[in-house]
Amino acid sequence: MSQVELKLGFVLIGLNSITPLCREIYYTSKYSYNFKRDGSDFSVSIMGALFRAGQVTIWTDVDGVYSADPRKVADAVILNKLSYQEAWEKSYFGANVLHPRTIIPVMHYGIPIVIRNILNLSAPGTMICRPSIDENEGSQHLDSPVKGFATIDNVALINVEGTGMAGASSEHSVCFAVPEKEVEAVAEALQSRFLHALDAGHLSQRGYTYKREDCIRALKAVHSRFYLSRTTIAMGIIGPRLIGGTLLDQLRDQGNFDLSRWRELVKEEGEVADMQKLLTRGSFGTLSYIFNNFKGTRSLSEVVSEAKQAGYTEPDPRDDLSGTYVARKVMILARESGLKLELSDTPVQSLVPEPLRAAASAEEFMKQLPRCDKDMAKQLQDAEDAGEVLRYVGVVEVINQKGLVELRRYKKNHPFYQLSGSDNIIAFTTARYKNQPLIVQGPDAGAQVTAGGIFSDVLRLASYLGAPL
């Protein structure tokens, strides 16, 4: 028998709609039969099965079968290939591109059905056929094992559970769906039928209904989680100066973001923000840099000025010298260790000289700071005379359940003695690391390092939300 191809045609009615004109069976290129307007997809499927057609093509007004209702999920994708069973399930749960009965006649003979868009001939459409033995065959393989999601509107779930349901299911409960408008009638029927069991506490019943917008949000969430759509993260950068600008450069260098003109756009369209209404960030390696370089004949004000020019400090160095940022890091380590500590529970030794804490501006503070070098120079000299160094440290005492931040002195045999640059160091003293602490060391200040840490957090968040990385 010659190859037979079945096609469903349309005619345009008006400007914005299309109506089925005919379903036709083509015997090669010589013969055809017109089902006319009273035909159906089911009729074509039957004829395709009778003639053992090589393929049944149904022309419609969409590009194929979507992974979800595109009216509810904007990121829904066209599924290149579906099995008969998968298409059957999607049709049953609301995919109105194809009626479930259409699949039955051709499924027995393994005849594929292709859904195509008469208005977009370049779209390959969706092929419904038997699953391939080789799951990776061709380019139509879908990475996700889940092919689609759907919601059924105006339906309520009734759950009946309790010891009186023993044997009914593994969880001693039965859940079933009813039309939403019949919830009260079903509840009354259950109350009447199981009155004694309900009164005795052997059974309980609950009804669950959800708002339509909540169902749509849930549909979008699970659709995104199974990689069927892009994961979108909204991220704002306030004041793209040193750290923010470096982060934007790192994002640009990945090649997936059009950020080639971000500096020009900031100059052209940027707006001045009221910083009193915004939260500030912290750079935790600043004090490491200061005390790693505060030695010999160098003054504290000189080192702080150098750190500020290098971009290691906040615009106002008092934010760093106050020790608050180190205290926050102590809180993170304490809570990771299982302690329930608050920032207010941690004593913090501020390095901001008392007379300069009320300075009107950062410029005024930096101008007055050299006048207060004498006291810190004496502490440095005393430490060096004893063969020690000054280090500003945060301490978490798990046994005593407390944390503190203060300036300490360390001898040459201590790991903190060898710190340099902007490196931070953490020493873990535990039952297994009692004689020699476990050391974690690395840079924790500077635009590249800080921006890289933020970038890492963005990737971690994207992975948590389901993005394939």
Disulfide bonds with the S-S distance in Angstrom:
none
